[in-house]
Amino acid sequence: MAGILLDSGLAKLEGRIVAGRELAKLDRVADPTTFKGIARLLLAYRPPSWLRSVVIDGKLAQEFIPQDDLEAIAWLGDDLERIIVAVHNQLYGTADEHFRKALGDAGELAIMSAYRGQGNHPRHVSLVSDRFGYDIELGSPAQLHGVEVKSAVPATAGRIILSRNEYEVAQRMGGAMEDDPGHLFLQSRCDKERH
């Protein structure tokens, strides 16, 4: 814990560990409110990689938090959503959320267009519900393929984040044969046009 406090600038080493100004404001009483304040500071100063992806329409989508991390912060109880949404908005603002939604929609439409251009008849099921666990459906009920589209910009193109539902659906839909998967993940990358 001391290493995280030092790395994040919330404490300094002066022969001993000394609380920084922001952390010192919380040291009057060691009660649950104080600990929750410290958790909020740590999330803001050292945001986990998933933080940017877990707030959707102003609400916490816990399914995008890795299980181990969710268990580690479960002690926040009823304040979990309030704290994470507040830190998310402090760091990224609501404009970031709108941009991610627009980027995701554009990626799905690009993949839909590509499938249609190949003579396929895809169904854009994410317009109906996120509960499918994928965005696009291809094939017949007897041979159904789910396609999860993850849109990215160059800085995020090296990874994808799946919800628990997306992962579980992909596990269930795995094809009987290796060359015929029942579930595909596609990444649609949006690069800035260069002149």
N, C-alpha and C positions, 0 to 999 in steps of 0.2 A: 504494500500500500504506500509506503514512504516513497518508493521509486516512482510511482505514478504521480504522487503529489509533487515531487521534485521535477520530473519530466514535464509536467503540465504547467509549472510555474506557480502552483498554488502554495508551495512551500519553498524555502531556501535552506541551504546548508551553511551554517555559520558556526562551525565547531559542533553544533547540534542542529537538528531540524527545527526550523522556525516557520510558523504559519505565515503565509503571505497575507496581504490586506484583505482580499475577498474571503479567504478561509477564516481569518481571525474574527470576522464579523459573526461567524457562526459558533465560536467557541465558548460562549457564555454558559450554555447548558447542554449537556449531552442527553437530549431527549429525542424521541422519534422525529420531531420536526427538524431538529438540527441535523440528524443523520440524513434525512431526505434532502435538506439543503445542500449538504456535502455531495450527495449522489448527483444532484442537479448540476453542481459546479463541475464534477468530474465528467459527466456526460457532455457538458459544453466545452470543456478544455481539452478532452481526449475523446471525441465522438467515435463510437464504434462504427465499423464500415457499413453496417446495416441501417444506421440511423436515418440516412437520407431517403430510404425506401419504405419506411414503416408507417408514414403518415399519409393517408389517402383521404381526400375530401375533409381534412381537418380532424380526422379520427385515427386512432392507433389501430393498425392492422397487425395484431400480435403474431399472426401466422408467418410473418416475414422475419421475426426475431429468431435466431438460432435457439434451439431448445435449451442448451446449456446456459446461454446468456439470459434467457427468459427465467429459468429457475434461479439464477443468481440475483436477479432484480425483483423477483416475486415479493420480497419483503416490503416493497413499496406499497403493496396492497392497492387500495382504492385510489391512491395518488399516482399509480404507475402511468396511466394514460395522460393525466394532466401534466406530469413532469416531462414525459417524452415529447408530447406535442409542443409544449412551451419551449423546450430546448431546440427541437426541430425548427420551429418558427423563428427562434432567435438566430440560429445559424444559417438557415436556408431561405426563410421567408415563404410566403404563400406563392410567389411567382414561380419558384422552383417546382412546386407541385404541379402547377398548371402546365409548365413546360414539359415535365415528364409525361403527363397525360397526353398532351398533343403529340409528343414524339412517339409514344406507344401506339396511339391511334394511326399515325402516319405509317409506322412500320407494318402494322397489321394490314392496312390498305395496300401497301406496296406488295406484300406477300400474296394477298388475295388477287391482285392484278397479275402477278407473275403466274400463279396457278391457272387463272383464266386464259392467259396468253398461251399456255401449254395445252389448252383444250379441256382442262379439268373443270369441275363444277363445285367449287368449295362453298361451304356454309360458314358465315361469320358469326359463330355462336357466342362470342364474347359480348356481342351487342344485346343478347338475350339475358345472359347471366355469367358471373365469374365462377359459379359453382361447377361448371363443366371441368375446370382444371386445365383447359387449353382454350385457344382463341379461335382456331379454324378447324373445321371438320371436313374430312374427305372420305369418299367411298360410300359403301352401302352399310346397313346395319350388320350384315354378316362379316364384312371386312372393313371395319371402321378405323380411321386414322385420325388422331388428334394432333394438332400442330400448335405448340406454344411459341409465340413470337416475342422475343425480347429485343427491344430497340435500344440502341446505344449511340453515343458519340465517341470519337476516338479515345478519349480519356477513360471511358468505361467499357470499351469493347472487349477487354480481356476477361470479363467475368459476367456471369448472370446470377441473379438472385431468384430462387424459387420459393413460393409459399409452400407450406406443408401440404395443402390440397393439391397443388400442381405436382409435387413430388409423388404423393400417394397415387394420384391418378396415373401418372407415367408408369409407376411400378405395376399397377393393375393392367394397364393397356399394353405392356411389353409384348411384342409379337412372338408367336410360337416359333418362328424361324428368324435367325439372325439377320437375314437379308430382307426381312419384311417386318420392320418395327411397327408396333401399333401406335407409338407416340414419338413425335419428333420435336426437337428444340431447334428453332432457327433464330439467328440474331440478325436483325436488320440494322445496319450501321449508317448513320447520317454524317457524312463528311461535308465540311464547308467547301463550297466551290472555289477553286483556285484560278487565278487569272495570270 
